[in-house]
Amino acid sequence: MANGETSRKGEKRGKKQRKAVLAAAIATMRQEINETLQISEGGSNSPKASASRGTEDATNSELSNRKPRGKAKALDKGKVIEPIEVEFNERSQPYGKHAAGFATFLGVTARELVPLTIPSWTGKAISDKFKTQIWQHITTYYIVDECHKKAIFQRMAKLWRDYRCLTLKEVRKQAESVGLQTAAAMCKPDNIHSMDASLSFIKSRITPAFMEKCEKFKRMREQKTLLHRTSRKSFACIEDELVRLNKIAHVL
């Protein structure tokens, strides 16, 4: 009888310990998700939002005084590395612990290998041979299946357009004080070898017709209310964390 009671007490104690471990894991994951998934609620009048507004303002003030992180740098091409395997969901979106590093790698690859002077990624602007070289470069550092190639190139095209936009914005800013030609020389990427080609490209992006198009897309951008606020962590990674959180919750 005493042995039976001792066994039942041991089982109860074990269940309590397992529940405590699972509860701690859930709390940790919820905290990580809350810290990364910060969707702006714009104009909330709730008591919680009002109470935290002063703290957020102070934090934003401190962040604004910090030095920017700067551009991500390319990997050392002479360094021998072991390729890293990246997980993808059914929509060909990377997730997991290597997803953020993979996103940075794609941005660096697009910025350093693809010149800004090409019209676009579509059509014959980029040859199939050059795309093959880019894909070989990616698969040298990461293990990715061929079926995700289209989605990866679409992601790189978006990152490349973002970099082109930031570069042109910086050129226009510098041109106000030092002139267009000097600003173009200061901001010229290393993969554009001809200064004439760089200057010609910049001039084509400051024409009245192009500036009118820019203003149109700026107005469209201002209409968005839900912006991406998760830094390098994608929504695919957030989704994966929520799925794992739900699985842990069902065990309890």
Sine and cosine of phi, psi and omega as CSV:
sin_phi,cos_phi,sin_psi,cos_psi,sin_omega,cos_omega
0.00,0.00,-0.70,0.71,-0.01,-1.00
-0.90,0.45,-0.61,0.79,0.01,-1.00
-0.91,0.41,-0.61,0.79,0.03,-1.00
-0.90,0.44,-0.68,0.73,0.02,-1.00
-0.91,0.42,-0.64,0.77,0.02,-1.00
-0.90,0.44,-0.65,0.76,0.01,-1.00
-0.90,0.44,-0.69,0.73,0.01,-1.00
-0.91,0.42,-0.64,0.77,0.04,-1.00
-0.89,0.45,-0.63,0.78,0.03,-1.00
-0.91,0.42,-0.64,0.77,0.03,-1.00
-0.91,0.43,-0.68,0.73,0.03,-1.00
-0.88,0.47,-0.67,0.75,0.01,-1.00
-0.90,0.44,-0.64,0.77,0.02,-1.00
-0.90,0.43,-0.65,0.76,0.03,-1.00
-0.89,0.45,-0.67,0.74,0.02,-1.00
-0.88,0.47,-0.66,0.75,-0.01,-1.00
-0.91,0.40,-0.66,0.75,0.02,-1.00
-0.90,0.43,-0.66,0.76,0.03,-1.00
-0.90,0.44,-0.63,0.78,0.01,-1.00
-0.91,0.42,-0.65,0.76,0.01,-1.00
-0.91,0.40,-0.70,0.71,0.00,-1.00
-0.91,0.41,-0.64,0.77,0.03,-1.00
-0.90,0.44,-0.63,0.77,0.04,-1.00
-0.91,0.41,-0.63,0.78,0.02,-1.00
-0.91,0.42,-0.66,0.75,0.02,-1.00
-0.90,0.44,-0.68,0.73,0.01,-1.00
-0.89,0.46,-0.65,0.76,0.01,-1.00
-0.91,0.42,-0.71,0.71,0.00,-1.00
-0.91,0.42,-0.64,0.77,0.03,-1.00
-0.89,0.46,-0.62,0.78,0.02,-1.00
-0.91,0.42,-0.67,0.74,0.02,-1.00
-0.90,0.45,-0.66,0.75,0.00,-1.00
-0.92,0.39,-0.67,0.74,0.01,-1.00
-0.90,0.43,-0.53,0.85,-0.01,-1.00
-0.96,0.27,-0.49,0.87,-0.06,-1.00
-0.99,-0.12,-0.58,0.82,-0.03,-1.00
-1.00,-0.01,1.00,0.06,-0.06,-1.00
-0.89,-0.45,0.99,0.10,0.03,-1.00
-1.00,0.08,0.79,-0.61,-0.04,-1.00
-0.91,0.41,0.76,-0.65,0.01,-1.00
-0.99,-0.12,-0.09,1.00,0.09,-1.00
0.65,0.76,0.97,-0.26,0.13,-0.99
0.97,0.24,0.47,0.88,0.04,-1.00
-0.96,0.29,0.69,-0.73,0.01,-1.00
-0.95,-0.30,0.27,0.96,-0.03,-1.00
-0.94,0.35,0.46,-0.89,0.02,-1.00
-0.85,0.53,-0.60,0.80,-0.01,-1.00
-0.90,0.44,-0.67,0.74,0.01,-1.00
-0.92,0.39,-0.63,0.78,-0.01,-1.00
-0.91,0.41,-0.63,0.78,-0.04,-1.00
-0.93,0.36,-0.54,0.84,-0.06,-1.00
-1.00,-0.01,-0.11,0.99,-0.09,-1.00
-0.90,0.44,-0.64,0.77,-0.01,-1.00
-0.90,0.43,-0.67,0.74,0.03,-1.00
-0.90,0.43,-0.66,0.75,0.01,-1.00
-0.90,0.44,-0.64,0.77,0.02,-1.00
-0.89,0.46,-0.67,0.74,0.01,-1.00
-0.90,0.43,-0.67,0.74,0.02,-1.00
-0.90,0.44,-0.68,0.73,0.03,-1.00
-0.89,0.46,-0.58,0.82,0.04,-1.00
-0.91,0.42,-0.66,0.75,0.02,-1.00
-0.92,0.40,-0.65,0.76,-0.01,-1.00
-0.91,0.41,-0.57,0.82,-0.03,-1.00
-0.92,0.38,-0.39,0.92,0.00,-1.00
-1.00,0.04,-0.14,0.99,0.00,-1.00
-0.97,0.23,0.47,-0.88,0.07,-1.00
-0.96,0.27,0.74,-0.68,0.00,-1.00
-0.84,0.54,0.46,-0.89,-0.02,-1.00
-0.90,0.43,-0.55,0.83,-0.02,-1.00
1.00,0.01,0.05,-1.00,-0.05,-1.00
-0.96,0.29,0.57,-0.82,0.11,-0.99
-0.94,0.34,0.58,-0.81,-0.04,-1.00
-0.98,-0.18,0.43,-0.90,-0.01,-1.00
-0.95,0.31,0.36,-0.93,0.08,-1.00
-0.94,0.33,0.43,-0.90,0.05,-1.00
-0.93,0.36,0.94,-0.35,-0.08,-1.00
-0.92,0.39,-0.35,0.94,0.01,-1.00
-1.00,0.04,-0.09,1.00,-0.05,-1.00
-1.00,0.03,0.76,-0.65,0.03,-1.00
-0.99,0.12,0.84,-0.55,-0.04,-1.00
-0.78,-0.63,0.27,-0.96,0.09,-1.00
-1.00,-0.07,0.83,-0.55,-0.01,-1.00
-0.84,0.54,0.61,-0.79,-0.04,-1.00
-0.98,-0.20,0.71,-0.70,0.01,-1.00
-1.00,0.06,0.74,-0.67,-0.02,-1.00
-0.94,-0.34,0.68,-0.73,0.04,-1.00
-1.00,0.03,0.61,-0.79,0.02,-1.00
-0.78,-0.62,0.57,-0.82,0.09,-1.00
-1.00,0.04,-0.14,-0.99,-0.07,-1.00
-0.94,0.34,-0.22,0.97,0.04,-1.00
-0.99,-0.16,0.28,0.96,-0.01,-1.00
0.87,0.49,0.55,0.83,0.06,-1.00
-0.97,-0.24,0.79,-0.61,0.00,-1.00
-0.94,0.33,0.58,-0.81,0.07,-1.00
-0.54,-0.84,0.08,-1.00,-0.02,-1.00
0.99,-0.10,-0.12,-0.99,-0.15,-0.99
-0.94,0.35,-0.35,0.94,-0.02,-1.00
-0.98,-0.17,0.03,1.00,-0.08,-1.00
-0.92,0.40,-0.68,0.73,-0.02,-1.00
-0.90,0.44,-0.70,0.71,0.03,-1.00
-0.90,0.43,-0.58,0.81,0.03,-1.00
-0.92,0.40,-0.64,0.77,0.04,-1.00
-0.89,0.46,-0.67,0.74,0.05,-1.00
-0.89,0.46,-0.67,0.74,0.00,-1.00
-0.88,0.48,-0.66,0.75,0.01,-1.00
-0.90,0.43,-0.65,0.76,0.02,-1.00
-0.90,0.44,-0.69,0.73,0.02,-1.00
-0.91,0.42,-0.67,0.74,0.00,-1.00
-0.88,0.47,-0.72,0.69,0.01,-1.00
-0.90,0.44,-0.63,0.77,-0.06,-1.00
-0.95,0.32,-0.63,0.78,-0.13,-0.99
-1.00,-0.06,-0.36,0.93,-0.05,-1.00
-0.97,-0.23,-0.47,0.88,-0.08,-1.00
-0.97,-0.25,0.90,-0.44,-0.01,-1.00
-0.91,0.42,0.51,-0.86,0.04,-1.00
-0.96,0.27,-0.25,0.97,-0.10,-1.00
-0.98,0.20,-0.19,0.98,0.03,-1.00
-0.96,0.29,0.51,-0.86,-0.05,-1.00
-0.89,0.46,-0.72,0.69,-0.03,-1.00
-0.18,-0.98,0.01,-1.00,0.05,-1.00
-1.00,0.08,-0.19,0.98,-0.08,-1.00
-1.00,0.01,0.22,-0.97,0.05,-1.00
0.91,0.42,-0.62,-0.78,-0.06,-1.00
-0.98,-0.20,0.25,0.97,0.00,-1.00
-0.88,0.47,-0.60,0.80,0.07,-1.00
-0.90,-0.44,0.82,-0.58,-0.03,-1.00
-0.95,0.32,0.39,-0.92,0.04,-1.00
-0.89,0.46,-0.56,0.83,0.02,-1.00
-0.90,0.44,-0.67,0.74,0.00,-1.00
-0.92,0.39,-0.63,0.78,0.04,-1.00
-0.90,0.44,-0.60,0.80,0.05,-1.00
-0.90,0.44,-0.64,0.77,0.04,-1.00
-0.91,0.43,-0.65,0.76,0.04,-1.00
-0.89,0.45,-0.69,0.73,0.00,-1.00
-0.90,0.43,-0.64,0.77,0.05,-1.00
-0.89,0.45,-0.61,0.79,0.05,-1.00
-0.89,0.45,-0.67,0.74,0.00,-1.00
-0.90,0.43,-0.74,0.68,-0.06,-1.00
-0.95,0.30,-0.16,0.99,0.12,-0.99
-0.95,0.32,-0.56,0.83,-0.07,-1.00
-0.97,-0.24,-0.39,0.92,-0.04,-1.00
-0.71,-0.71,0.57,-0.82,0.07,-1.00
-1.00,-0.05,0.96,-0.29,0.00,-1.00
-0.72,-0.70,0.59,-0.81,-0.01,-1.00
-0.98,0.22,0.48,-0.88,-0.01,-1.00
-0.87,0.49,-0.46,0.89,-0.04,-1.00
-0.92,0.40,-0.30,0.95,0.01,-1.00
-1.00,-0.09,0.06,1.00,-0.10,-0.99
-0.87,0.49,-0.72,0.70,-0.04,-1.00
-0.87,0.49,-0.73,0.69,-0.01,-1.00
-0.91,0.42,-0.60,0.80,0.01,-1.00
-0.92,0.40,-0.68,0.73,0.02,-1.00
-0.92,0.40,-0.57,0.82,0.07,-1.00
-0.91,0.42,-0.64,0.77,0.04,-1.00
-0.91,0.42,-0.67,0.74,0.02,-1.00
-0.90,0.43,-0.61,0.79,0.02,-1.00
-0.89,0.46,-0.63,0.78,0.03,-1.00
-0.92,0.39,-0.70,0.71,0.03,-1.00
-0.90,0.45,-0.62,0.78,0.03,-1.00
-0.90,0.44,-0.68,0.74,0.03,-1.00
-0.90,0.43,-0.63,0.78,0.05,-1.00
-0.88,0.47,-0.68,0.73,0.01,-1.00
-0.91,0.42,-0.65,0.76,0.03,-1.00
-0.88,0.47,-0.66,0.75,0.01,-1.00
-0.89,0.45,-0.71,0.70,0.00,-1.00
-0.90,0.43,-0.62,0.79,0.01,-1.00
-0.91,0.42,-0.71,0.70,0.01,-1.00
-0.90,0.43,-0.60,0.80,0.03,-1.00
-0.89,0.45,-0.66,0.75,0.00,-1.00
-0.93,0.37,-0.61,0.79,0.03,-1.00
-0.89,0.47,-0.73,0.69,0.00,-1.00
-0.89,0.46,-0.59,0.80,0.01,-1.00
-0.92,0.39,-0.73,0.69,-0.01,-1.00
-0.93,0.37,-0.53,0.85,-0.04,-1.00
-0.90,0.43,-0.42,0.91,0.01,-1.00
-0.91,0.42,-0.43,0.90,-0.05,-1.00
-0.93,-0.36,-0.52,0.85,-0.09,-1.00
-0.90,-0.44,-0.09,1.00,-0.03,-1.00
0.99,-0.10,0.39,-0.92,-0.12,-0.99
-0.92,0.39,-0.70,0.72,-0.08,-1.00
-0.91,0.41,-0.67,0.74,0.03,-1.00
-0.92,0.40,-0.66,0.75,0.02,-1.00
-0.90,0.44,-0.63,0.78,0.04,-1.00
-0.90,0.44,-0.62,0.79,0.02,-1.00
-0.94,0.35,-0.62,0.79,-0.01,-1.00
-0.92,0.39,-0.59,0.80,-0.10,-0.99
-0.98,-0.20,0.13,0.99,-0.05,-1.00
-0.93,0.37,0.83,-0.56,0.06,-1.00
-0.91,0.42,0.42,-0.91,-0.05,-1.00
-0.93,0.38,-0.43,0.90,-0.05,-1.00
-0.99,0.12,0.03,1.00,0.15,-0.99
-0.97,-0.26,0.96,-0.27,-0.15,-0.99
-0.99,0.12,-0.42,0.91,-0.04,-1.00
-0.99,-0.16,0.82,-0.58,0.05,-1.00
-0.93,0.38,-0.57,0.82,0.03,-1.00
-0.89,0.45,-0.66,0.75,0.02,-1.00
-0.91,0.41,-0.64,0.77,0.02,-1.00
-0.91,0.41,-0.70,0.71,-0.02,-1.00
-0.92,0.38,-0.63,0.78,0.03,-1.00
-0.90,0.44,-0.65,0.76,0.03,-1.00
-0.90,0.44,-0.69,0.73,-0.02,-1.00
-0.91,0.41,-0.66,0.75,0.02,-1.00
-0.89,0.47,-0.56,0.83,0.01,-1.00
-0.94,0.33,-0.26,0.96,-0.03,-1.00
-0.98,-0.20,0.12,0.99,0.05,-1.00
-0.83,-0.56,0.29,0.96,0.06,-1.00
-0.96,0.29,0.40,-0.91,0.01,-1.00
-0.83,0.56,-0.63,0.77,-0.02,-1.00
-0.91,0.42,-0.66,0.75,-0.01,-1.00
-0.95,0.33,-0.64,0.77,0.02,-1.00
-0.90,0.44,-0.57,0.82,0.07,-1.00
-0.90,0.44,-0.65,0.76,0.05,-1.00
-0.90,0.43,-0.63,0.77,0.03,-1.00
-0.87,0.49,-0.70,0.71,0.00,-1.00
-0.89,0.45,-0.59,0.81,0.02,-1.00
-0.88,0.48,-0.73,0.68,-0.02,-1.00
-0.95,0.30,-0.46,0.89,0.10,-1.00
-0.90,0.44,-0.68,0.73,0.03,-1.00
-0.90,0.44,-0.61,0.79,0.05,-1.00
-0.91,0.41,-0.63,0.78,0.01,-1.00
-0.91,0.42,-0.62,0.78,-0.03,-1.00
-0.91,0.41,-0.33,0.94,0.00,-1.00
-0.98,0.18,-0.21,0.98,0.01,-1.00
-0.96,0.27,0.68,-0.73,-0.01,-1.00
-0.94,-0.35,-0.48,0.88,0.00,-1.00
-0.95,-0.30,0.97,-0.26,-0.06,-1.00
-0.97,-0.23,0.38,-0.93,0.02,-1.00
-0.96,0.28,0.89,-0.45,-0.04,-1.00
-0.82,-0.58,0.57,0.82,-0.06,-1.00
-0.91,-0.42,0.35,0.94,0.02,-1.00
0.83,0.55,-0.72,-0.70,-0.01,-1.00
-0.98,0.20,-0.20,0.98,0.00,-1.00
-0.98,0.22,0.86,-0.50,-0.05,-1.00
-0.99,0.15,0.19,-0.98,0.07,-1.00
-0.92,0.39,-0.44,0.90,0.08,-1.00
-0.90,0.43,-0.62,0.78,0.05,-1.00
-0.93,0.37,-0.65,0.76,0.05,-1.00
-0.88,0.47,-0.68,0.74,0.02,-1.00
-0.87,0.49,-0.70,0.72,0.01,-1.00
-0.89,0.46,-0.65,0.76,0.02,-1.00
-0.91,0.42,-0.64,0.77,0.02,-1.00
-0.92,0.40,-0.62,0.79,0.05,-1.00
-0.90,0.45,-0.71,0.71,0.03,-1.00
-0.91,0.42,-0.58,0.81,0.03,-1.00
-0.91,0.42,-0.66,0.75,0.02,-1.00
-0.91,0.41,-0.61,0.79,0.04,-1.00
-0.89,0.46,-0.66,0.75,0.03,-1.00
-0.92,0.40,-0.64,0.77,-0.01,-1.00
-0.89,0.45,-0.58,0.82,0.00,-1.00
-0.94,0.35,-0.41,0.91,0.00,-1.00
-0.94,0.33,-0.53,0.85,-0.03,-1.00
-0.91,0.41,0.00,0.00,0.00,0.00
